[in-house]
Amino acid sequence: VSYIASYLFNSNIIAPSPTIVLGEFVKLFSESDFARCVLSTLWRSVYGFLLSFVVALVLAVVANVGEVAEKILYPLTLLARAIPTMSVILLCLLWLRSDKTPVAVSFIIVFPMLYSAILSALKSRDKEIAEMLKVYKVGKVKTFFGYTLPDVALRLYPQFVTTLSFNIKLTISGEAMAYTGHSIGNAMKLANMNFDTAVLLAWTIVA
């Protein structure tokens, strides 16, 4: 399909041939800034995801313990879900440095997703096992780290994988909008500004 599109348009700007894109992809590995761009984007993605996960886990545990806390947190998470992604990016551009914007964007968007998923998993735990642990007087800390957390993590693993991949897309989008130095998003933005579609597609493969 790529070869056909390249032949029909006969333009490297609109549809470069797969051979050219592959050549640009290979060339990226020889660039001095390539590894730094990839690792920086990966670090921002992982950092934003872990931050979202820790905050979501703490608040979900609190909400699961008390109904009042859940009702207080509900409108906040609902608001975070309702805010358009572009609005979040533009506001972060006004308030934060370019290297902090991608992390903030991923946190604001991913946090409510993880919070809802973790809270739902906590509420759907096997109540018979929970009662058995109480009967045998297993401590709350031991119960949480020995049973609750592993059980929730196992059932949420597919959700975590999906959310992490979505988080990487958000991070790259934030980098592109904020012109974050040494990042995949910024490299894509520069390729776009130079009408270098082959390089843009090569970076897309990397992403």
Secondary structure by P-SEA (a helix, b strand, c coil): caaaaaaaaccccccccaaaaaaaaaaaaaccaaaaaaaaaaaaaaaaaaaaaaaaaaaaaaaaacaaaaaaaaaaaaaaaaccaaaaaaaaaacccccaaaaaaaaaaaaaaaaaaaaaaaaaccaaaaaaaaaacccaaaaaaacaaaaaaaaaaaaaaaaaaaaaaaaaaaaaaacccccaaaaaaaaaaacaaaaaaaaaaac
